Amino acid sequence: EGRGLDEVRERLEAHRAYLSASGEGRERRHRKLEQRIRHLVEESLLAEAWLRPDLARLLAERSREAADGSITPYEAATEILERTREGCPPPHKARSNHEP
């Protein structure tokens, strides 16, 4: 009894060694941390946005307009997003190796 556990343990250790030697383990950890950091930033930005009185008012106004059919929820969302971007620089575009 328990011999199957030894085989599982050996295979896990071999896989762990492979991940370490190949660098894949480090890359996986990097991707997971990047996702976690992105999620934390998104949560903070979202919370901060809804604390802005101008955005809260705009949300209430556009929600009423969407409810009566004068605008779509997508139009409302677009306007709110545009308002959040006022005063922000445009998104950075990655330059290719061929650009000066």
Backbone as JSON Lines, residues from 0, in Angstrom:
{"i":0,"aa":"E","n":[0.83,-1.18,0.0],"ca":[0.0,0.0,0.0],"c":[0.88,1.25,0.0]}
{"i":1,"aa":"G","n":[0.36,2.33,-0.61],"ca":[1.08,3.6,-0.62],"c":[2.12,3.69,-1.71]}
{"i":2,"aa":"R","n":[2.32,2.59,-2.48],"ca":[3.34,2.64,-3.55],"c":[2.94,3.62,-4.64]}
{"i":3,"aa":"G","n":[1.66,3.77,-4.9],"ca":[1.2,4.71,-5.92],"c":[1.52,6.15,-5.54]}
{"i":4,"aa":"L","n":[1.5,6.42,-4.24],"ca":[1.84,7.76,-3.78],"c":[3.3,8.09,-4.05]}
{"i":5,"aa":"D","n":[4.18,7.12,-3.89],"ca":[5.6,7.36,-4.18],"c":[5.8,7.72,-5.65]}
{"i":6,"aa":"E","n":[5.08,7.03,-6.54],"ca":[5.19,7.32,-7.97],"c":[4.66,8.72,-8.28]}
{"i":7,"aa":"V","n":[3.55,9.09,-7.68],"ca":[3.0,10.44,-7.88],"c":[4.0,11.47,-7.38]}
{"i":8,"aa":"R","n":[4.56,11.26,-6.2],"ca":[5.54,12.19,-5.64],"c":[6.75,12.34,-6.56]}
{"i":9,"aa":"E","n":[7.24,11.22,-7.1],"ca":[8.4,11.25,-8.0],"c":[8.07,12.04,-9.27]}
{"i":10,"aa":"R","n":[6.89,11.82,-9.8],"ca":[6.49,12.53,-11.02],"c":[6.33,14.04,-10.76]}
{"i":11,"aa":"L","n":[5.78,14.38,-9.59],"ca":[5.65,15.8,-9.23],"c":[7.03,16.45,-9.09]}
{"i":12,"aa":"E","n":[7.94,15.75,-8.44],"ca":[9.29,16.29,-8.28],"c":[9.99,16.44,-9.63]}
{"i":13,"aa":"A","n":[9.8,15.47,-10.53],"ca":[10.4,15.56,-11.86],"c":[9.81,16.74,-12.63]}
{"i":14,"aa":"H","n":[8.52,16.93,-12.51],"ca":[7.88,18.06,-13.2],"c":[8.36,19.38,-12.63]}
{"i":15,"aa":"R","n":[8.47,19.46,-11.33],"ca":[8.96,20.67,-10.68],"c":[10.39,20.97,-11.14]}
{"i":16,"aa":"A","n":[11.21,19.94,-11.24],"ca":[12.6,20.12,-11.71],"c":[12.61,20.6,-13.15]}
{"i":17,"aa":"Y","n":[11.72,20.05,-13.99],"ca":[11.63,20.49,-15.38],"c":[11.24,21.97,-15.46]}
{"i":18,"aa":"L","n":[10.21,22.35,-14.69],"ca":[9.76,23.75,-14.71],"c":[10.89,24.68,-14.3]}
{"i":19,"aa":"S","n":[11.65,24.27,-13.33],"ca":[12.76,25.11,-12.86],"c":[13.87,25.18,-13.9]}
{"i":20,"aa":"A","n":[14.27,24.04,-14.44],"ca":[15.37,24.01,-15.41],"c":[15.03,24.71,-16.71]}
{"i":21,"aa":"S","n":[13.8,24.59,-17.14],"ca":[13.41,25.17,-18.43],"c":[13.08,26.66,-18.34]}
{"i":22,"aa":"G","n":[12.89,27.16,-17.11],"ca":[12.48,28.55,-16.95],"c":[10.98,28.73,-17.06]}
{"i":23,"aa":"E","n":[10.27,27.65,-17.39],"ca":[8.82,27.74,-17.55],"c":[8.14,28.08,-16.23]}
{"i":24,"aa":"G","n":[8.67,27.55,-15.13],"ca":[8.09,27.85,-13.82],"c":[8.17,29.33,-13.52]}
{"i":25,"aa":"R","n":[9.3,29.93,-13.81],"ca":[9.48,31.37,-13.59],"c":[8.52,32.17,-14.46]}
{"i":26,"aa":"E","n":[8.38,31.76,-15.72],"ca":[7.48,32.46,-16.64],"c":[6.03,32.34,-16.19]}
{"i":27,"aa":"R","n":[5.64,31.16,-15.74],"ca":[4.27,30.99,-15.23],"c":[4.03,31.89,-14.03]}
{"i":28,"aa":"R","n":[5.0,31.93,-13.13],"ca":[4.85,32.78,-11.93],"c":[4.74,34.25,-12.35]}
{"i":29,"aa":"H","n":[5.56,34.66,-13.32],"ca":[5.51,36.03,-13.81],"c":[4.12,36.35,-14.36]}
{"i":30,"aa":"R","n":[3.57,35.46,-15.19],"ca":[2.24,35.7,-15.77],"c":[1.17,35.78,-14.68]}
{"i":31,"aa":"K","n":[1.24,34.9,-13.69],"ca":[0.25,34.92,-12.6],"c":[0.36,36.21,-11.8]}
{"i":32,"aa":"L","n":[1.58,36.64,-11.51],"ca":[1.76,37.89,-10.76],"c":[1.3,39.09,-11.58]}
{"i":33,"aa":"E","n":[1.57,39.07,-12.86],"ca":[1.11,40.16,-13.72],"c":[-0.41,40.24,-13.71]}
{"i":34,"aa":"Q","n":[-1.08,39.1,-13.81],"ca":[-2.54,39.09,-13.75],"c":[-3.04,39.61,-12.41]}
{"i":35,"aa":"R","n":[-2.39,39.21,-11.33],"ca":[-2.81,39.64,-9.99],"c":[-2.65,41.14,-9.83]}
{"i":36,"aa":"I","n":[-1.51,41.67,-10.27],"ca":[-1.26,43.11,-10.17],"c":[-2.27,43.88,-11.01]}
{"i":37,"aa":"R","n":[-2.53,43.39,-12.23],"ca":[-3.51,44.04,-13.1],"c":[-4.88,44.07,-12.42]}
{"i":38,"aa":"H","n":[-5.26,42.96,-11.8],"ca":[-6.54,42.89,-11.12],"c":[-6.61,43.89,-9.96]}
{"i":39,"aa":"L","n":[-5.53,44.0,-9.19],"ca":[-5.5,44.94,-8.07],"c":[-5.64,46.38,-8.56]}
{"i":40,"aa":"V","n":[-4.94,46.71,-9.64],"ca":[-5.01,48.06,-10.2],"c":[-6.42,48.33,-10.71]}
{"i":41,"aa":"E","n":[-7.0,47.37,-11.43],"ca":[-8.35,47.55,-11.96],"c":[-9.36,47.77,-10.84]}
{"i":42,"aa":"E","n":[-9.25,47.01,-9.76],"ca":[-10.16,47.18,-8.62],"c":[-10.04,48.59,-8.04]}
{"i":43,"aa":"S","n":[-8.81,49.07,-7.89],"ca":[-8.6,50.4,-7.33],"c":[-9.11,51.49,-8.25]}
{"i":44,"aa":"L","n":[-8.82,51.37,-9.53],"ca":[-9.29,52.38,-10.48],"c":[-10.8,52.43,-10.51]}
{"i":45,"aa":"L","n":[-11.43,51.28,-10.48],"ca":[-12.88,51.23,-10.5],"c":[-13.46,51.87,-9.24]}
{"i":46,"aa":"A","n":[-12.91,51.53,-8.1],"ca":[-13.41,52.1,-6.84],"c":[-13.22,53.62,-6.84]}
{"i":47,"aa":"E","n":[-12.06,54.09,-7.28],"ca":[-11.79,55.52,-7.31],"c":[-12.72,56.24,-8.29]}
{"i":48,"aa":"A","n":[-12.99,55.61,-9.43],"ca":[-13.86,56.25,-10.43],"c":[-15.24,56.52,-9.86]}
{"i":49,"aa":"W","n":[-15.81,55.55,-9.17],"ca":[-17.18,55.72,-8.67],"c":[-17.24,56.62,-7.44]}
{"i":50,"aa":"L","n":[-16.08,56.97,-6.87],"ca":[-16.07,57.95,-5.78],"c":[-16.09,59.38,-6.32]}
{"i":51,"aa":"R","n":[-15.82,59.55,-7.61],"ca":[-15.85,60.89,-8.21],"c":[-17.3,61.34,-8.34]}
{"i":52,"aa":"P","n":[-17.66,62.48,-7.73],"ca":[-19.04,62.96,-7.8],"c":[-19.53,63.18,-9.23]}
{"i":53,"aa":"D","n":[-18.66,63.68,-10.11],"ca":[-19.1,63.93,-11.49],"c":[-19.47,62.62,-12.19]}
{"i":54,"aa":"L","n":[-18.72,61.57,-11.93],"ca":[-19.03,60.29,-12.57],"c":[-20.27,59.65,-11.96]}
{"i":55,"aa":"A","n":[-20.43,59.81,-10.66],"ca":[-21.63,59.27,-10.0],"c":[-22.88,59.95,-10.54]}
{"i":56,"aa":"R","n":[-22.82,61.28,-10.71],"ca":[-23.96,62.02,-11.27],"c":[-24.22,61.6,-12.71]}
{"i":57,"aa":"L","n":[-23.15,61.5,-13.48],"ca":[-23.29,61.12,-14.88],"c":[-23.89,59.71,-14.99]}
{"i":58,"aa":"L","n":[-23.46,58.81,-14.14],"ca":[-24.02,57.46,-14.13],"c":[-25.52,57.5,-13.84]}
{"i":59,"aa":"A","n":[-25.91,58.27,-12.84],"ca":[-27.34,58.36,-12.48],"c":[-28.15,58.95,-13.64]}
{"i":60,"aa":"E","n":[-27.61,60.01,-14.25],"ca":[-28.32,60.65,-15.37],"c":[-28.44,59.71,-16.56]}
{"i":61,"aa":"R","n":[-27.32,59.09,-16.94],"ca":[-27.35,58.24,-18.13],"c":[-28.14,56.96,-17.88]}
{"i":62,"aa":"S","n":[-28.19,56.5,-16.64],"ca":[-29.01,55.32,-16.33],"c":[-30.48,55.63,-16.53]}
{"i":63,"aa":"R","n":[-30.9,56.82,-16.11],"ca":[-32.29,57.22,-16.32],"c":[-32.59,57.31,-17.82]}
{"i":64,"aa":"E","n":[-31.67,57.91,-18.57],"ca":[-31.86,58.05,-20.01],"c":[-31.9,56.69,-20.7]}
{"i":65,"aa":"A","n":[-31.08,55.78,-20.24],"ca":[-31.09,54.43,-20.81],"c":[-32.4,53.72,-20.47]}
{"i":66,"aa":"A","n":[-32.9,53.97,-19.27],"ca":[-34.16,53.34,-18.86],"c":[-35.32,53.83,-19.7]}
{"i":67,"aa":"D","n":[-35.29,55.11,-20.09],"ca":[-36.41,55.62,-20.91],"c":[-36.16,55.42,-22.41]}
{"i":68,"aa":"G","n":[-35.02,54.82,-22.75],"ca":[-34.75,54.47,-24.13],"c":[-34.13,55.55,-24.98]}
{"i":69,"aa":"S","n":[-33.78,56.68,-24.39],"ca":[-33.21,57.77,-25.2],"c":[-31.74,57.52,-25.56]}
{"i":70,"aa":"I","n":[-31.05,56.67,-24.79],"ca":[-29.69,56.26,-25.14],"c":[-29.57,54.77,-24.8]}
{"i":71,"aa":"T","n":[-28.53,54.15,-25.35],"ca":[-28.28,52.74,-25.03],"c":[-27.29,52.66,-23.86]}
{"i":72,"aa":"P","n":[-27.27,51.54,-23.17],"ca":[-26.26,51.38,-22.11],"c":[-24.84,51.53,-22.66]}
{"i":73,"aa":"Y","n":[-24.62,51.12,-23.91],"ca":[-23.29,51.25,-24.5],"c":[-22.91,52.71,-24.72]}
{"i":74,"aa":"E","n":[-23.86,53.51,-25.13],"ca":[-23.6,54.95,-25.29],"c":[-23.3,55.57,-23.94]}
{"i":75,"aa":"A","n":[-24.05,55.17,-22.93],"ca":[-23.81,55.7,-21.59],"c":[-22.41,55.31,-21.1]}
{"i":76,"aa":"A","n":[-22.06,54.06,-21.28],"ca":[-20.75,53.59,-20.84],"c":[-19.63,54.31,-21.58]}
{"i":77,"aa":"T","n":[-19.81,54.51,-22.88],"ca":[-18.8,55.21,-23.67],"c":[-18.59,56.63,-23.15]}
{"i":78,"aa":"E","n":[-19.68,57.33,-22.86],"ca":[-19.56,58.69,-22.35],"c":[-18.86,58.72,-20.99]}
{"i":79,"aa":"I","n":[-19.22,57.79,-20.13],"ca":[-18.59,57.73,-18.81],"c":[-17.1,57.44,-18.94]}
{"i":80,"aa":"L","n":[-16.75,56.51,-19.82],"ca":[-15.33,56.21,-20.03],"c":[-14.58,57.41,-20.59]}
{"i":81,"aa":"E","n":[-15.2,58.11,-21.53],"ca":[-14.56,59.3,-22.08],"c":[-14.33,60.33,-20.98]}
{"i":82,"aa":"R","n":[-15.29,60.48,-20.08],"ca":[-15.14,61.44,-18.98],"c":[-13.99,61.03,-18.06]}
{"i":83,"aa":"T","n":[-13.82,59.74,-17.83],"ca":[-12.73,59.3,-16.95],"c":[-11.38,59.56,-17.59]}
{"i":84,"aa":"R","n":[-11.34,59.6,-18.91],"ca":[-10.07,59.79,-19.62],"c":[-9.68,61.25,-19.8]}
{"i":85,"aa":"E","n":[-10.59,62.17,-19.52],"ca":[-10.27,63.59,-19.7],"c":[-9.05,63.94,-18.86]}
{"i":86,"aa":"G","n":[-8.11,64.58,-19.51],"ca":[-6.89,64.99,-18.82],"c":[-5.84,63.9,-18.76]}
{"i":87,"aa":"C","n":[-6.15,62.72,-19.29],"ca":[-5.17,61.63,-19.29],"c":[-4.46,61.61,-20.64]}
{"i":88,"aa":"P","n":[-3.18,61.29,-20.63],"ca":[-2.48,61.18,-21.91],"c":[-3.02,59.99,-22.69]}
{"i":89,"aa":"P","n":[-2.9,60.02,-24.01],"ca":[-3.37,58.88,-24.8],"c":[-2.57,57.63,-24.45]}
{"i":90,"aa":"P","n":[-3.15,56.46,-24.67],"ca":[-2.42,55.22,-24.36],"c":[-1.12,55.15,-25.13]}
{"i":91,"aa":"H","n":[-0.12,54.59,-24.51],"ca":[1.21,54.43,-25.12],"c":[1.17,53.29,-26.11]}
{"i":92,"aa":"K","n":[1.68,53.54,-27.31],"ca":[1.78,52.48,-28.31],"c":[3.21,51.96,-28.28]}
{"i":93,"aa":"A","n":[3.32,50.64,-28.28],"ca":[4.64,50.04,-28.33],"c":[5.24,50.3,-29.7]}
{"i":94,"aa":"R","n":[6.5,50.68,-29.7],"ca":[7.16,50.92,-30.98],"c":[7.83,49.63,-31.45]}
{"i":95,"aa":"S","n":[7.8,49.42,-32.76],"ca":[8.48,48.25,-33.3],"c":[9.98,48.56,-33.39]}
{"i":96,"aa":"N","n":[10.76,47.54,-33.66],"ca":[12.21,47.72,-33.77],"c":[12.57,48.54,-34.99]}
{"i":97,"aa":"H","n":[11.64,48.71,-35.91],"ca":[11.93,49.44,-37.14],"c":[11.65,50.91,-37.04]}
{"i":98,"aa":"E","n":[10.97,51.35,-35.98],"ca":[10.66,52.77,-35.84],"c":[11.82,53.49,-35.18]}
{"i":99,"aa":"P","n":[12.02,54.77,-35.52],"ca":[13.13,55.52,-34.91],"c":[12.89,55.81,-33.45]}
